[in-house]
Amino acid sequence: VPKCLPKQVLSNQLQPRASFKVAVLGAAGGIGQPLGLLIKMSPLVSSLHLYDIANVKGVAADLSHCNSPAQVLDFTGQSELANCLKGVDVVVIPAGVPRKPGMTRDDLFNINAGIVKTLVEAVADNCPDAFIHIISNPVNSTVPIAAEVLKQKGVYNPKKLFGVTTLDVVRANTFVGQKKNLKIVDVDVPVVGGHAGITILPLLSKTSPSVTFTDEEVGELTERIQNAGTEVVEAKAGAGSATLSMAYAAAQFVESSLHALNGEEDVYECSFVQSELTELPFFASRVKLGKKGIEAVISDDLHGLTEYEAKALEALKAELKASIEKGVAFVHKQA
Ligand code: NAI
């Protein structure tokens, strides 16, 4: 089974030429700042475009002093958004409000749905061919929103629209590695479904390297992975949600996308994408990335599930379906 491992090592070995342009929308935020730093460190990036509605000038000035190849440019406010996006290969969107204690990701819908809609309209107008990475929550709804906006603009390419669920995989790998005393960088747990509560389904039976769990361990680990975001929200006690681990995960997804765009083989990541794996129109699973986006949605992981996983898969479908439909309805209500 192909692995979702960081490609940093690979990129250092190959010493590829820096030639890709990446834009971050929401670049002055809790995620945007460390994400900008990690992307600035990529040897594949020639140009890093940072956009926010406020405070982005300082972030860009600061990052621009790092002696890595990427040129850093800042863009503030709606009037500069088009210029930020022109010629960009990958657009990452962490713009929007994060959770506070007691909130679900869906509680963010009212604010973030509109932000994502506006930003994706600009993406459609200025860089319709780019890979689009949606981080803003609720991902289960914001990705369908993005798809509808792109369809309305006549430029929807389902192979290039991604909901970023890498953090669920990162967390699963960490928690399983710790629990089973495995060498952490070797652990790979596919996480499927969506990106909220019970829709986050780690397939522990498909863990690589192969490892066995008691029923109790499966229950505990699954719940911890599903609630890991809330663990951080509560620890931060009102100061936001995961930002550093999220930036780490998003940077991994960007790096993998750039390797794919660079023509490298065997690039796999989990992501929430348009999918035919289940009866739901969007579903997170492992995907194979290539120059043109998704080359294959990997179905292997859904075969031979344990009884626990099969039940959990059925149980998540109603919530995921409702979140997808809420996103689609939002765009049509506004039209
Ligand atoms: P933050 O509040 O620290 O930063 C958000 C940034 O977005 C701010 O700088 C703000 O000025 C900017 N922004 C707001 N409206 C904008 C607009 N119209 N255009 C451009 N920028 C705009 O929030 P944080 O912690 O960075 O989180 C951002 C989003 O990421 C939240 O929706 C959060 O729920 C989500 N998230 C997603 C995760 C995932 O696994 N997919 C994990 C953690 C957070």
Boltz pocket constraint, residues with backbone or C-beta under 6 A from the ligand:
constraints:
  - pocket:
      binder: B
      contacts: [[A, 25], [A, 26], [A, 27], [A, 28], [A, 29], [A, 30], [A, 31], [A, 32], [A, 51], [A, 52], [A, 53], [A, 54], [A, 93], [A, 94], [A, 95], [A, 96], [A, 97], [A, 98], [A, 99], [A, 108], [A, 112], [A, 115], [A, 118], [A, 119], [A, 134], [A, 135], [A, 136], [A, 137], [A, 138], [A, 139], [A, 164], [A, 165], [A, 166], [A, 167], [A, 168], [A, 195], [A, 240], [A, 241], [A, 242], [A, 243], [A, 246]]
      max_distance: 6.0
